[in-house]
């Protein structure tokens, strides 16, 4: 399941997220699983928001082409926060979000 409620006003690029890890919800083909996060990239910044109730999340963004890694603990009490990756340059990126409950969500995107 990709982004939900991605609020980038059409100016950025959505980053699809899926649940990962041991706590991944098993679903059948007729069910939908709500991913409580959305993310988008705009002008060197990855914006991350939540539709759930989380106080903080650990975020890791890696440019797998260059090996550059950005790690942040984001305050989600306002439902949105951001990570500046403007120094990362072009390449393939992975985005990992881990909640205080141990749930993990992953996505990937490419910058040219």
C-alpha positions as MATLAB code, in Angstrom:
seq = 'XXXXXXXXXXXXXXXXXXXXXXXXXXXXXXXXXXXXXXXXXXXXXXXXXXXXXXXXXXXXXXXXXXXXXXXXXXXXXXXXXXXXXXXXXXXXXXXXXXXXXXXXXXXXXXXX';
ca = [
       0.000    0.000    0.000;
       1.453    3.367   -0.933;
       1.050    6.799    0.522;
      -2.101    7.915    2.234;
      -3.096   11.556    2.469;
       0.174   12.784    0.974;
      -0.126   16.531    1.472;
       2.443   17.940   -0.929;
       0.026   20.211   -2.818;
       1.232   18.752   -6.107;
       4.651   20.403   -5.804;
       6.689   17.462   -4.504;
       7.098   13.806   -5.340;
       5.331   11.159   -3.252;
       7.420    8.349   -1.758;
       5.430    5.091   -1.466;
       5.726    3.356    1.927;
       5.008   -0.228    2.973;
       5.093   -1.977    6.337;
       8.183   -4.097    6.913;
       9.608   -6.481    9.498;
       8.243   -8.956   12.018;
       5.203   -6.845   12.893;
       4.022   -6.698    9.286;
       0.286   -7.214    9.067;
      -0.658  -10.296    7.067;
      -3.447   -9.445    4.671;
      -5.317  -11.291    1.985;
      -5.966   -9.950   -1.516;
      -9.312   -8.421   -0.512;
      -8.069   -6.435    2.485;
      -6.472   -3.031    2.750;
      -3.888   -2.099    5.337;
      -3.572    1.514    6.364;
       0.018    2.720    6.376;
      -0.037    5.460    9.038;
       2.746    7.480    7.388;
       3.177    9.425    4.192;
       6.311   10.928    2.728;
       7.257   13.157   -0.151;
      10.376   14.807   -1.534;
      10.600   18.471   -2.495;
      13.614   20.740   -3.024;
      16.142   18.637   -1.075;
      13.796   17.871    1.823;
      11.954   14.637    2.651;
       8.722   15.502    4.447;
       7.219   12.789    6.639;
       3.758   12.888    8.150;
       1.501   10.561   10.042;
      -2.175    9.837   10.220;
      -1.617    7.942   13.479;
      -0.737    8.910   17.025;
       3.031    8.731   17.427;
       5.249   10.943   19.570;
       8.536   10.240   17.828;
       9.927    8.031   15.077;
      13.425    7.003   14.036;
      14.076    7.802   10.381;
      16.959    6.550    8.243;
      17.408    7.730    4.681;
      20.258    6.214    2.688;
      21.557    7.104   -0.733;
      22.421    3.553   -1.769;
      24.378    4.862   -4.750;
      26.854    6.918   -2.689;
      26.448    5.378    0.780;
      25.434    8.696    2.365;
      23.157    8.062    5.372;
      20.884   10.496    7.189;
      19.426    9.516   10.559;
      16.976   11.595   12.555;
      14.586   11.198   15.449;
      11.519   13.113   14.341;
       8.987   14.665   16.688;
       5.598   13.584   15.350;
       3.398   15.352   17.917;
       2.581   17.944   15.231;
       1.987   15.070   12.748;
       4.726   16.236   10.322;
       8.471   16.772   10.295;
      11.265   16.721    7.728;
      14.789   15.554    6.948;
      17.165   17.688    4.878;
      18.960   15.510    2.319;
      20.023   18.355    0.036;
      23.681   17.313    0.256;
      22.922   13.754   -0.890;
      22.810   14.365   -4.628;
      21.521   12.049   -7.316;
      21.012    8.354   -6.686;
      18.711    5.658   -5.375;
      17.438    6.189   -1.837;
      15.812    4.020    0.805;
      13.625    5.478    3.549;
      13.001    3.576    6.786;
      10.658    4.719    9.552;
      10.552    2.906   12.902;
       7.917    3.749   15.503;
       8.266    3.654   19.271;
       6.265    0.394   19.082;
       8.834   -1.299   16.853;
       6.778   -1.146   13.646;
       8.848   -0.467   10.534;
       7.826    1.164    7.270;
      10.041    1.365    4.200;
      10.054    3.147    0.882;
      12.399    3.990   -1.924;
      12.860    6.761   -4.463;
      15.374    7.936   -7.045;
      16.768   11.424   -7.575;
      18.250   12.315  -10.950;
];
